[in-house]
Amino acid sequence: MTGRSRAARWRALGTDVDVIVEGGDLELATNAVERVLLDVDRTYSRFRPDSELSGLNNRTTATSVSPLLAWAIEAALRGARATDGLVDPTVGRAMRAIGYDEDFAVIGHRNSGPVLHLEPVPGWQAIDYQAVNRTVRLRPGIELDFGSTGKALAADLAVAAALAALPALGAGAGVLVSLGGDVATAGRAPEGGWRILAADSSATAPETEGEVIALSDGAIATSSTTVRRWTRDETTVHHIIDPRTGAPADSPWRTASVVAATCVDANIAATAAILLGDGAPEWLTARGLPGRLVAVDGRIERVAGWPSPAFAGSPA
Amino acid sequence: MNPTLRTSPSDRTRAVRRLRSLTMCTALAGLAAVGGFGYLAALTYEGDKAATTTAVITTPSTTSSSSTSSSTAATPSPTLQAATSAPTTSTSRAQVTTGGS
């Protein structure tokens, strides 16, 4: 028996939140997701001066951190280690230097701002994190930014909390949580799987004609240089920083979507794919991570088991 | 010279014996003093003892120092985990969109 899917959508963390519940109570699930997102915002928002992360970024002494911030740091370090430092959480200052110093809703419409300049990225090895007692010490000048992994971790935590909030009924329930295109699933998938449209921007309506894949489990995340773009000093920049240069990545790929067991791993791989450039297909294949890479000219490369397209929706 | 202090051969023999025993005692006392002072010096001089301690401490101290500064770097690279099931193509309408944000 297939349960009925119910969906809710709202905005949080500066992005769209989608929750879909299969065979369970939508309100219970959305309440659980809201609680997680509130905790995430209070704990590791870079744009809240009162967040725990903002406090940490202003200190150079060893600091004891909350379990949630510890998870965020561990996820970020996992990304750095798994990509040989390509996905680096110490890009905070470099990100501010290119003008991303407020919520994108503000800077995206700002006509003037700080003069564009580049800051070197200190590198993730400059984070002294002790997991045993959850303490972290940053060298002077380091600002952490969990942009690459923070939202994905929030999706993983939210979907787990939502499923846990649902009473076990019959064949069990299933939940999908999407935070701005970072999609995590848990529990029983609907018949035929969770259906996801792959696009450059998460703002693309799901019913738009395009490439739809189905997931029975796991997660999918997308990194793209086509969104969060803004202009400073007559130069267009975007939010994916290459830690080797401190500048926005200059990649042959404009968008990378990757399927993995968790949204954190999917996001790490998608961001790494943009930064790896021509080496991305081989890198994803070696790790068995299905990926869809869209070149700057629109050419699409599918690797490591990403299915061939069957366009769906309402062809014009 | 005092004429009443005439010495006999036996007196001379006694004097020679006394001089010999005095020499022997002085020599033994000197040896004993060298040994005794040497022993005392060995007990109280810390130089070698400290050098040995330093050598012993160096290894764990170095290890501890490097583990502090590179604790985040020392862990082996993690493997990104693939989903249990591969994605499949769907011809149905999508429920959500994955894309940059």
Interface residues (C-beta under 8 A of the other chain):
Chain A: S5 A7 T15 D16 D18 I20 L77 R78 R81 A82 D84 W124 Q125 I127 D128 Y129 Q130 K151 L176 S178 L179 G180 G181 D182 V183 G192 G193 W194 R195 I196 L197 A198 A199 D200 S201 S202 A203 T204 A205 P206 E207 T208 G210 V212 I213 A214 L215 S216 D217 G218 A219 I220 A221 T222 S223 S224 T225 T226 V227 R228 T255 S257 V259 A260 A261 T262 D265 I268 A269 R287 G288 L289 P290 G305 W306 P307 S308 P309 A310 A312 G313
Chain B: T68 S69 S70 S71 T72 A73 T75 P76 S77 P78 T79 L80 Q81 A82 A83 T84 S85 A86 P87 T88 T89 S90 T91 S92 R93 A94 Q95 V96 T97 T98 G99 G100 S101
